[in-house]
Structures are given as structure tokens and as C-alpha cells.
Amino acid sequence: MSGTSYALNKILTTVARQHVMKDALSDDDLAGHDLNDEERAALKAGDITRLYHLGANPYLIRRVFRSRFPI
């Protein structure tokens, strides 16, 4: 896993606080956040494995992309 990405975790925190499940994030969700191209692509695809490897907090990944995890 690479280092923690502040911007990546910040957007996940913002979305998690909305208490909605997402399969992927939209351009509107990403607006105003300082993300690199790889982070942006992973969020738009809802690629939970890639997000983890980019340094996203596993708890935040689970909160935002709950529908992608088996029960």
C-alpha cells in the first residue's frame, strides 16, 4: 500500500457523512477536491482495491462503497 492520501480520504469522509451508498463517484462528487488522475479514476470506477492501494482508509472505503461488499 502506498502512503496515505489526504485528498482521497477527505473526499471519502465527505461522502461518508452524507450517509448514502455509492457504486462510484460522479464528477459532481469529485468537484473541488485536489485529486490526482489515478485517484479520480479509482473513485469514478468505484475500484475499492485500487483505492486501498492508493492509501484510502479501509473504514472510509467500506462506508462509501458498502454495496460493493458481500454481506
C-alpha positions as CSV (number, residue, x, y, z in Angstrom):
1,M,0.0,0.0,0.0
2,S,1.3,3.5,-0.8
3,G,1.3,6.4,1.6
4,T,-1.9,7.9,2.8
5,S,-3.6,10.4,0.5
6,Y,-5.1,13.3,2.4
7,A,-7.2,14.4,-0.5
8,L,-8.5,10.9,-1.2
9,N,-9.5,10.4,2.4
10,K,-11.0,13.8,2.6
11,I,-13.4,13.2,-0.2
12,L,-14.3,9.8,1.2
13,T,-15.1,11.4,4.6
14,T,-17.2,14.0,2.9
15,V,-19.3,11.3,1.1
16,A,-19.5,9.1,4.1
17,R,-21.0,11.9,6.1
18,Q,-23.8,12.1,3.6
19,H,-24.9,8.6,4.7
20,V,-25.5,7.3,1.1
21,M,-24.2,4.2,-0.6
22,K,-22.4,4.7,-3.8
23,D,-21.2,2.3,-6.5
24,A,-19.0,5.0,-7.9
25,L,-18.5,8.8,-7.5
26,S,-19.6,11.3,-10.1
27,D,-17.8,14.4,-11.4
28,D,-20.0,16.4,-9.1
29,D,-18.9,14.4,-6.1
30,L,-15.2,15.0,-7.1
31,A,-15.5,18.7,-7.8
32,G,-13.3,20.9,-5.7
33,H,-11.1,18.1,-4.4
34,D,-7.3,18.1,-5.2
35,L,-7.1,14.5,-6.6
36,N,-4.5,13.1,-9.0
37,D,-5.7,11.3,-12.1
38,E,-5.3,7.8,-10.6
39,E,-7.3,8.7,-7.5
40,R,-10.0,10.3,-9.6
41,A,-10.2,7.3,-11.9
42,A,-10.5,4.8,-9.0
43,L,-13.2,6.9,-7.3
44,K,-15.2,7.2,-10.6
45,A,-14.9,3.4,-11.1
46,G,-15.6,2.5,-7.5
47,D,-12.5,0.4,-7.6
48,I,-12.2,-0.4,-3.9
49,T,-9.0,-2.5,-4.3
50,R,-7.2,0.3,-6.2
51,L,-8.4,2.9,-3.6
52,Y,-6.9,0.8,-0.8
53,H,-3.6,0.6,-2.7
54,L,-3.7,4.4,-3.2
55,G,-3.8,4.9,0.5
56,A,-7.6,5.3,1.2
57,N,-8.7,4.4,4.7
58,P,-10.4,0.9,4.6
59,Y,-13.1,2.1,7.0
60,L,-14.0,5.0,4.7
61,I,-13.9,2.8,1.6
62,R,-16.4,0.5,3.4
63,R,-18.6,3.4,4.4
64,V,-18.9,4.8,1.0
65,F,-18.9,1.7,-1.2
66,R,-20.9,-0.6,1.2
67,S,-22.9,-2.0,-1.7
68,R,-19.7,-3.5,-3.3
69,F,-19.0,-5.6,-0.2
70,P,-20.7,-9.0,0.3
71,I,-22.8,-9.4,3.4
